[in-house]
Amino acid sequence: MGAHRIGLLSLANIAFGISGYFSADALFQNNAEGIDLAGTAAHLAGYEFAARNLAIGLALMIVALKGVLESLAIMTIVRALVEVQMILTAVFTGHLSAGIAVAVVILVLEVFVIKTLVNVIAERDRVK
């Protein structure tokens, strides 16, 4: 239970990661003020952002395919912490945008999946 949700989340991360290699727009969705998006630094930062999302997506996919509940929970927590960091950064810097709404929706989904996985693990362990 939850593995299929994590599988979808992993596919979204993989797609987002791959798209980051083609455009730095996702990295600078909140504010590109004073940043030369065509410059080398922006491209390198975009590649780092893309690599992070791709790595998280691939790790999520591996644990979803493996189906180990504890690993699914841990990887989903890691992914949720990334969303929390993005939301807090946007709030504290005052750069709120539609991208933050997406981060909040994904975070809510991740919290639901984590809660479900923790309950399933507790029930499984209680039965043993």
C-alpha positions, 0 to 999 in steps of 0.5 A: 500500500502506498508503493503505487503512489510513490511510483507516481511521485517518482515518475514526476520527480524523474520527469521534473529532473530531466526537464531541468537539463533543458531549462533553468526556468524551474530552478528560478520559478520564484525569482530570476531578478538579476540572474542571467538565465542564459549564463553558465552559472545559471545552467550549472545551477539548473543541472545541479537542481535537475540532478537532485530531482532525478536522483530522488526520483530514481531512488523513489522508483527503486524502493517502490519497485522493491516494495520495502515499506521502511525504505518507501517511508524513508525516501518519501520523508526525504522528498517531503523535506525537500518540499518543506525546504522549498516552501520555507525558503519562499516564505522567508524570502517573500518570493511566493508564486504558483510554484509554491502552491504545487510544492504544498500540494505535493507535500500534502500528498507525501504526508498522506503517503508517509502516514499511510506507510507508518500505519501499515508498518505498525499494523504489520509489526503488531500482527507479528 
